[in-house]
Structures are given as structure tokens and as C-alpha cells.
Amino acid sequence: MKIPPCRLVILAAIASFCANWSFAFQITYVNTSVDTFYKLAKTAYKQSRSCPTCILPEPQWLSQWSVTVSMFYPGTIFGFAMVPFMTKCMGVKRSLGIMCMAATIGVAVHFLALSFLSFG
């Protein structure tokens, strides 16, 4: 098995760390499309119940929005469920460090898979 050059591994680790930094907080940042989706969700909630005065409960909306934002990254759904427990038990810095290490391991696995694939 041919091992990737050290510089490539370091570059992959840096790229993974930087690329995944924002995903740790993607559920908490303000997204410009949130208002549009919220109006759509409120309308759908009222129409599905045939009740023009019904109000979409905020916890239900927050759950729906989190799933909508996370569906692009299946691993984020698992992370979204784990982050509150991790930050409570270990703190924000340590949790973020663990998440970035996991992402770096994911990049390493990707490189290993490509290396094995190149062997035929």
C-alpha cells in the first residue's frame, strides 16, 4: 500500500479543519432564507389543518428548520443531536475539537479509499 505524502496529509487535515469549522455551528447561524421557509411552513400548517387562525408551534418549526438545513449533510443530523450533550459534558472548545478530529479522520478514510481504489 502506497502511503500519501506527508504534505498531502497535512494539507488534507488543514482543508478538513477549515472546511468543517462552520458546519459545527450551521444550525445556529442566521440564514437569509429562514423567513421564506418560515412563511411557507406557517401556510402549510394552517392549510393542512384547514384552520386559518392556527399558529405553528415554535418547537415544531425549529425542529423542521433544523432538519431542512441538515438534510444536505446526513452526518449533521447525527451531530445536531449529539452537540448539546457533548457541549454540556465537555464544553464547546473540546466538543468542536473532537468534531474537527472526526472530520479529519473522515478525510483520511477518503484518501485511503482512493488509494485502495487505485490499486485496482
Secondary structure, 3 states (H helix, E strand, C coil): CCCCCHHHHHHHHHHHHHHHHHHHHCCCCCCCCHHHHHHHHHHHHHHHCCCCCCCCCHHHHHHHHHHHHHCCCHHHHHHHHHHHHHHHHHCHHHHHHHHHHHHHHHHHHHHHHHHHHHCC
